[in-house]
């Protein structure tokens, strides 16, 4: 005789399948948006590299200029650089949107995963833990696969790594490894900040020169300067925004340099303590 499941069991099975389907849909969307973000980050890096090279050319041209009067060639390069920076701004805006989408999708994944886990727990109460062990393992693996994605939204602050008086050679070796890893991460971030600062500083110079030219045009205009006034105001606003961004990057760079110095001091202390323990290890 074929057994027919009770209605509550059928409802539970349907609910579990629906939740799992929802989670799978969210995972696919996360994968798609993450791929778009990776591509956008690559485009941003390419633009930064191009803008950095152009900024260096502009800097050399300014240093080689023999007069303080406007150089048409330099002005052209500054405007080319500004257009490149506008493209970079557009990529930054799209990246910000993708980061926001990923955070939202991760929240949806968490909700779906929690629902699925509760449904599996109810099923385990009826059928036993073995019946759902495979599904629970798959759910845990899905959560683990998104761990790196959760940590990749921005630069994580440097870890606070301290030494304990009871640390032995093994603990000191492990902490030295952590310290080296953190310092390498900070070094890479500082290199990125330097590149971004060069681009922002050059763009700021370009906007300031454009603002000066607009001021001259406004003074020389015989009337009908309303449009020039609007452009000048927008340019001044851009200059203020760029100045703020340069100051923010400089502040982050200074904080990272302080953190790196602290980590370096802790590493030196760990090395000294490790050296002082070496004779003891040899006697043993």
Residue, then its C-alpha position, 0 to 999 in steps of 0.5 A: x500500500x502506498x503511503x500518502x504524506x500528510x498535508x503538513x508534510x506536503x506544505x513543509x516540503x513545498x516551502x523548503x523547495x520554494x525557499x531553496x529556489x529563492x536562495x538559488x535565484x539570489x545567488x545567481x544574481x549575486x554572481x552576476x552583479x559581482x562579475x559586473x563589479x569585477x569588470x568595473x574595478x578593472x576599468x577603474x584601474x585602467x583609467x587610473x593608470x592612464x590618468x596617472x601617466x597623463x598627470x605625470x606628463x602635465x606635471x613635467x610640462x608645468x615644471x618645464x614652462x618658462x612663463x606663468x602665462x597660459x600655455x595652450x598645449x598645457x591647457x589642452x592636456x588639462x582639459x583632456x585630463x579633465x574629460x578622462x577624470x569625468x569618465x573615472x567619476x562615472x565609473x566610481x558612481x557605477x561602482x558605488x551602485x554595484x556595491x549597494x546592490x551587492x549589500x542588498x542582495x547579501x541581505x536577501x540571501x541571509x533572509x532566504x538562507x535563514x528561512x531554509x535553515x528553519x525549514x530544514x530543522x523542522x524537517x529534521x524533527x520529523x525525519x531525523x538529522x540524517x535526512x537533512x544533513x546534505x542540505x544543511x552542508x550545502x547551505x553552510x557551503x553557500x554561506x561560506x562562499x560569500x564570506x570573501x564578498x562580504x569583506x571586499x566592499x572597502x579597505x579594512x582597518x589594520x588589525x590591532x595585534x598585541x604581544x602577550x607576556x606569555x607568548x612563546x616561540x610558536x605564538x610569536x612566529x604566528x603573530x609576526x606572520x600576521x604583522x607582515x601580512x597586515x603591513x603588506x596590505x597597508x603598503x598596497x593600499x598606500x600605493x593605491x592612495x598615492x596614485x589616486x592623489x596624483x590623479x585628483x591633484x592634477x584634476x584639481x589643477x585643471x579645474x582651477x585653471x578652468x575657473x580662472x579662465x571663466x573668471x576672465x571671460x566673465x569680466x570681459x563679457x559685454x553682457x549676457x554672462x548668466x550662462x558663464x555665471x552658472x558654469x563658473x559656480x558649478x566649476x567652483x563647486x567641483x573644485x571644492x569637492x575635489x579639494x575635500x576628496x584630496x584632503x580625505x585621501x591625505x587623512x587616510x594615508x596619514x592614518x595608514x602610515x601611523x598604523x604601519x609604524x605601530x605594526x613595525x614597532x610591534x614586529x621589532x618587539x616580537x623579533x627581540x623577544x623571539x631572539x631572547x627565547x632562542x637560547x632557551x630553546x637550544x638548551x632544551 
